[in-house]
Amino acid sequence: MKITKIALLLGAAALVPNLASASTLEEVVKKGDISCGISTGIAGFSSTDSKGVWEGLDVDFCKSVAAAVFGDASKVKYIPLTAKERFTALQSGEIDVLSRATTWTATRDTSLGLNFAGVNYYDGQGFLVNKKIGVTSAKELSGATFCIQAGTTSELNLTDYFQANNMEYRAVTYDTSGQTINGFKSGRCDVITSDASQLYGLKLKLDDPDSAIVLPEIISKEPLGPVVRQGDDEWFNIVRWTMFATLEAEELGVSSANVDAMLKSENPSIMRLLGKSGTAGENLGLKGDWVYQIVKQVGNYGEMFDKNVGKDSPLNIDRGLNKLWNQGGLMYSMPIR
Amino acid sequence: MNKSQLPPATTGGLLSSPRNRAIIFQCLALLAVVACAFYFTSNMFDNIEKRGITTGFSFLGETAGFGVSQSLIAYDDTTSTFLDVFIVGILNTLLVGVIGIICASVFGLLIGIGRLSSNFIVAKLSLVYIETFRNIPILLQILFWYNIVLAALPGPRQSFSYFESIFLNNRGLLLPEPIFQSGSIFILIAFVIACTAVIFLTRWAKKRHDQTGEEFPLIKVSLAILIVSPLLAYFVTGQPITAEYPALKGFNFQGGLAIIPEFLALTFALSIYTATYIAEAVRAGIEAVASGQKEAAESLGLKKHVILRKVVLPQALRVIIPPVINQYLNLVKNSSLATAIGYPEIVTLFSGTTLNQVGQAIEIIMMTMAVYLTFSIVISLLLNWVNAKMEIKGR
């Protein structure tokens, strides 16, 4: 009898992988929310406000995907991840999309079974130093000790930069950005190196933010964007076109404030964007009003940028490379038609 | 019972004997386990392949390309491979483990004996120490000591300096690094000879004690031999060991031996924490020795420290060693909490940074588990061997 049971169990187990191969969209709809991997706390990108609610550019992206899929931006489950945990969480299916200031590199794109859906923030690696040490350029940093977050591209770029310039450095690597800033505060290291956008956030966490400066050198390209698992093209398309939709909306002047009025617009591009004509939404497996819901509930890219990291935020980061393509930046949406 | 109730041997065949049945069922159980394991692993590799995740161990040969704050072997950010990172991590874990075990044992022994002291203050202080540090989670203690160390120490330019050669600041403890020149081999030889001499002396002293009952001042004489003979060799060969002193250049001290604050905090926290458990084991061991043994020794007129060393501890050790093995294992495993303060041991370096740079979770986690498994097995084998030596020999 026992043996029959064991055989039955084994047989049942053999069926499991077939059951588990449903598409991400189907699973998400069944669950009723999107599991979105975010950081454990990067100001402007994903951090909690005084009430413990997640906010930031990366969080707004999670909301955009939820708005596109469910028509409800609140249907997101936020999963805070350290840099070390993020890829395993996505590979193992713990999260459906990773929206966590993650740099698009060849290795990550090709060997981890992941796909980068695009770039929603063009960044570069910089240095934050204490004014007391009297350094004005990264070239003067030979022999300094650096606080870095473990497992980031910053770790690798730093080695490259110091080798290329024949300089020496010492590294102290921490697990989270909180530990990194504590190391800097207590004087364990002279310099913090990370993506420039994060340095502005870390600076605000210092007791006296004016005691430190971000050096002018940017030593790397850090294109940050959302990531999904490889092999699910339907889901990949949804995430990628959600990102494009927020850019296209900004380009066409559609914002959360005027989107209802825009529904009556005669402009063919806006009509297609908001689902009044064409089948962009249906082709993605979504409802026709997917972009309307994104813009209405979360906003267009420019609104998200200004609110979280740009001129309306404490970080006050210049839009720089993140301007739209027709304003001198790199942000370019493929046409929605 | 009459014969017809027993199962006839011919019809039951192979399954009739309980022994055969036991063997058959065990084989079947083993087969099921192996089949399960095989099924799960092949399923896992199938899934990994389907998702386009690279597998295999070829990543070990690739250049790591990140900095490590402490390494016992030569490590270069730009040329060293992930295999080097693996070895650096193992060695750093071992370093914390070995030094932590030594400190915790010494500390634990002293506190454990102190706990039973007839001196009221010593006994109560030991009790307070044990109850405090045993009841606070080790992670909190590590963070506490790390932050205390960092907060209390000045920057490199304001470092505490001792004799212009030892410096203490928030980058660590800087010591002069010995440089061995030709001729220093003679000092090593002198030391080895001294050690051999001490071993023979110990045997001779024991024999003499057994025969005549006379005590020989063994510890004092051995110490003298161990110190004097290498020192003599050092001066005879013309002082071949020099030292490189740390010196402040730019941001940091250059040269010399640097002990990083992460190491100091981690080793300190682990030793203090583990020592409480060892102290309790020592106390239990000493209390397990029948008081008649002590009274008998006292009535012979032996001094207190002699009673402790020759009568009580040898008997107590039999009780002490088994729980202490567990504490040693715990100490080594707890060293992985270093990831909270950035000490570069195997978990931080390998299943942390390396895993994130190459993304091959299964291989890397398996290698890390294998390392801890090996450490644990070696420690228990060693101590079990010691324990077997200590056991009462039946004659």
Interface residues (C-beta under 8 A of the other chain):
Chain A: I3 I6 L10 A13 A14 P17 A83 K84 F87 T88 Q91 T107 R108 S111 L112 G113 I133 L141 S142 G143 A144 T145 F146 I148 A150 G151 T152 E155 L156 L158 T159 D160 F162 Q163 Y169 R170 A171 V172 T173 Y174 D175 Q179 N182 G183 S186 G187 R188 D190 R229 Q230 G231
Chain B: L28 A32 A35 C36 Y39 N43 D46 N47 I48 K50 R51 G52 I53 T54 G65 F66 G67 V68 S69 D77 T78 N147 L150 A151 G155 N170 R171 K249 G250 F251 N252 Q254 P261 E262 T339 A340 I341 G342 P344 T348 G352 T353 L355 N356 Q357 V358 G359 A361
